[in-house]
Amino acid sequence: MPDPNPIRPPHAPKPSPASTADPRLLRLSQFVVDLDRRLQDVPDGPSEETVHRLRTNTRRSGALLQSLLADRRKAKSTRELHKDADKLLRQWKKLRQAAGDVRDLDVQRDLLKKLHATLTKKDNGAALDPAHVVLASQLQQLDAWLAQEREKRAGQLRREAAKRAPRSAALVPKVLTALEKSTARPSKISRRQVPRALALEDFFQTSYAMPALDGKNLHDFRKRTKEARYVAEAGGAEPHATAVASALKRIQDAIGSWHDLDALEQEAGEALGNGGVELGALLSKKARQQLQQALRTSESQRQRLLGERLALQQEGRKRKPPALAIVSASRRGAVR
């Protein structure tokens, strides 16, 4: 059952008159500007920050664009918009996948650094624990292997960026202009509340599709939750949208911590084989612990978010507005 005490930011100010501009469109415009800048930085490295922003901005932009498209029926007047948007989404997906391959390795190397720092702190100048010596050696071997893999995947990212950046640059102004000129389905829900309502509905659809969470579907649950969060963040400083986005991020972060450890364990097995048994056992233990934490966090925040959706529906019944036309992220097609 949904939490009877849904998310409610304290002392929420009274909403100001609704803006005529869709906050999702404003947010999308900001992301594509930063995305273009990040693509220009790719040939120089790319750095960890560039890779991270390239991955997140393509994902954020894609989630917002799909959300905006869902509000616009496919008709003769929007045919070109949908056609160009589909092309643009494909370019972003290719960039995101290439950046994601590099980003995963950067995250894994950061985890190795933290594990090594933990071992050093435990010994704290005393005689090195023999078990720690073995683990430290395996950590160094794995890090060297990951560094080589990063170089390969960074080269693939540079090639994808060189191919996709010009295509993306040509499509972006056409899509944004068409979105501004097109008309969304009518709704009496204020522009400020649309991101919150859409994010909650997307999350509801995801929860409906995955009622029981486990290690097999948790990563997919995270990806869809992330999309809903990006839509909620389009609400800007609107208190309810901010609260929803924060709850979704808690789910995302908890599952992400587990997934990073799980992926690192698999990389260790591939890189070290039987020569990394000790490190593999350590990573497996930590991954199991984080999995349980991720499941607890996901379930607790899920109930709060479903409670918030129920509260929003009850508010709508009091005002009796027409139903908001919503197409969930799961129906639109999840973004990798």
N, C-alpha and C positions, 0 to 999 in steps of 0.2 A: 504494500500500500504506500502511496506517496506520503512523504513526511508532512504531518499536519502543520508544521512550522516552516513554510517555504522560505526561500531567500527573500529577505526584505531589508534593503539598506536603511540604516537609521537616518531619521531627519531628512528624508528625500524632499527636495524643493518642489514646488508646484511647477508643472511643465509650462514652458513658454509656448506661444502660438506656433503651430507646426510650420516648419520651413517648406518652401516649395521644392527645394532640392532634396533628392533622395540621398541620405547619408552614405548609403552603400556606394553610390556613384562617385561621391566626393572622395571616399576612402580608396576606391579603385584607382582613381586618377593619381592619387599620391603614391600608391604602390608602383604603378607603371613607370613613373618618373624615376623612382629609386632603382627599379629593376634595370632601366636603361643605363643608369650610372654604374651599377654593379657589373653589367655585361662588358662595359668598357674596361673594367679592371681585371677581367679574366685572363687576358694574355700575359699579364705581369706576374702570374704565379700559378694559380690564384691563392690568395691568403685564406686563412681559416674564416675570417670575418666575411670576406667576399663570398665564399662558398655558402656559408650559413645564410646570409641575406638573400642570395640568389635562390636558394632552395625555399626559404620561407616566403619570399615575395611572390614567387611563381605559384606557390600553393595558396597564399592569401588572395592573390589576384584571381586565380581560377575559381576559388570558392565564391567570391563576390560576383564575378561575372556570371557564373551559373545561377546564382540566386537572382540576379537581375533579369536574366533571360527567362527564368521561370515565371516571371510576372508579365511577360509579353507573349501573347499568343502567336503561334506561327500562322502568318497570313501573307498576302501579297506584299503588304506594306513593310513587313519585317523579314521578308525572305532573305534579302541580302545581309541583313544584320545577323541572322542566325547562321548563315553560310560563312561569313567572315569570322564570326565568333568561334565557330567550330574549328576553323583553321588556326586561329590564334591559340585556342586551348591546346591543340595538338603541339604547337611549337613550345608552349610553356611546359607541357608534360615531358617532352624530350629533354628540355633544359633541366627540369626538376629531377628527373631520373639520373641524369649525368652528375648533377650537383649532389644529389643524395648519396651516390656511391662514394664520393669523396668525403662528404660530411660524416658519414658513418665511421670512416676510418679516423677522422680527426677526433670524434667523440671517444672512440675506443682507445686511442693513444692518450687522451686526457685521463681516462680511467686507469690506464696502466701507471701513469705518473702518480696518481693518488694512491694506488696500491703500494707502489714503491716507497712513497713518503710514509705510509702507515708502517711498513716494515722497519724503516729507518728509525722512526719515532719509538717503536717498541723496544728496539735494541738500545737506543739512547746512549751511545758511547760505550756500552758494556761489550763483553765478548759476543761476537755475532752468533746468533742461534744458527746451528747447522741447517735447520729446515728453512730458515729465512735466506741463507746463502743460496740454497737450491732454487727457491722461489725467485730471488732477485735475478739470478742468471736466466731463468726462463722468461721473466718479464722483459729483460733486455733483448733476448733473442726474438721474442714476439714483437717487440716494438720495432726492431730492425726490419722484420718481415712486413709489418704494417706500413712502414715508411716507404718501402719499395713498391708496395701495392698502391699507395697514394700517388706516387709519381706516375704510375701507369694510368690510373683513373683520372688524374688531373689532366693528362694529355688528351684523354677522351673528352673531357669536359671542354677543353680549349677548342677541340675540333667541332663539337656540337654548338658551342657558342658562336663560332665563326659562321656556321651554317644557319643557325636559327635566329640570331640577333637581327640581321637585315629583314628577314621575313616578319619577325615580330614588330619591328619598327614601322614597317609599311602597313601592317594591319591595325595597330593600336589606335591611331587617330581616326580611322574609318569606323571602328567599333564604338569608340567613345562618342563620336559625333552622332552616330545612329542611335545610341542609347539615349542621348540627351533629347533628340528629336522625337523618339518614340513615346508612346503613352502606355503606362502600366495599367493593370487592371484596377478599377476603382475600389477604394476601401475607406471606411470611416476611421480606421486606426490611424493615429497620427504618424507622420513621418518619423518622429523620434522613437516611436514604439515598434516600428516595423522590424528593425534588426533583432530586437529582443524576441518578438513573436515568432519570427522565422527560425531563429536559433533554437528556441524551445521546441518548435514543431519538428525540426530536423533531428534534434536529440531524442524526441519521443519516438520517431520512426526508427532510429537506430536501436533504441532500447527494445522496441517491439520486435525487431528483427533478431536481436540477441538477448533474449530474456535471461539466459544463464551464461555467465562469463567463466572462461577458463584459459589455460595457456594457449589453446588453439585459436581462439577468436579474439583474444584480448588486444592484439596489435591492430586488427581491423577496426575494433571498437574505438581504439585511440585515434585512428586516422579520421574516422567519421566524426568523432567528438571534436577533433581539431578544426574540421570544416565549420561545424556549428559555432565554435568559439570565434572564428574569424568573422562570421556574419554578425555575431553579437557585438564584437568590437567596433563594427561600423556605426554603432550607436554613440560612439564617442564618450563623452562624460556623463551621459544620461545614467542616473544611479542604478536603475534596475538592469539595464544592459551591461553595465560594468560588473554588477554582482553576478549575473549569469556567466559572463565571460570568465570571471575569476574562478567560479565553481568548475567550469569546463576545463580550465587550465590545470586545476588541481588533479583532475582525472588524467589529463594528458601527461603531466610531469611524473605522476606515480607510475603509470604504465611505461613511460619512456625510460625510467630508471631501470625497471626490470628488463625491458627489451634490449637495452644497451648491454647489460651484463650477459644476457642470453646469447646475443650475437657475438660478444667477445669470447665467450666459451667455445662457440662453434669455430671462430677464427683460430683460437688456440689449438683446437684439435686438428685443423687443417694444416697449420703452420708447423707445429711441433710434434704431432703424432704421439708416439709412446714416450718421447722425450719431454713431454709436458704434463705428465700425469698429475703431479702435485698442484700445478697451477690450475689445471682443469678441475680438480676436485674443489679447490678453493672457490673458483668462479661458479661452479655448480651450486655450492652451498649458499653463496651470496645471492645467486639468481633465485633460488627457491625461497629464500627469506623475503626478497623484494617482491616476488610474485604474490605472496600472501598479503603483503602490505598494499600492493596495487589493487588486489581484489577488494580489500576492505575499503580503501579510499573510493574506488569506483562505485561500489554499492551505496555507500553513505551519501556521496554527492549525487548519485543518480536519484535517490529518493527525494533529496532537496529540490532538484531540478524538475522532477515530475510534479512535485508539490507546487512549485512556482507556475508551471504550465496550467495546473488545475485552478490556481488562484486567478490567473489571467483570464481563463475561460469564464469563471464566475463573474469577474468584472465586466466581461463582454456581455453576459446575459442581462446584467442590470441595465446596460445602455442599449441592448438589442441592436447592435450594428449588423450590417450584412456580413456574411462569412468572408474571411480573408482568403483569397485564393493562394494556396501554398503548395508547392511541389518540393518534397524533401530532398536532401542531398542524396539519400540512398536511392531514390527513384531517378534523380538526374544522372547518377553515376558517380561513384566515389572517386575522389582525386587521390592519386597515389602520393 
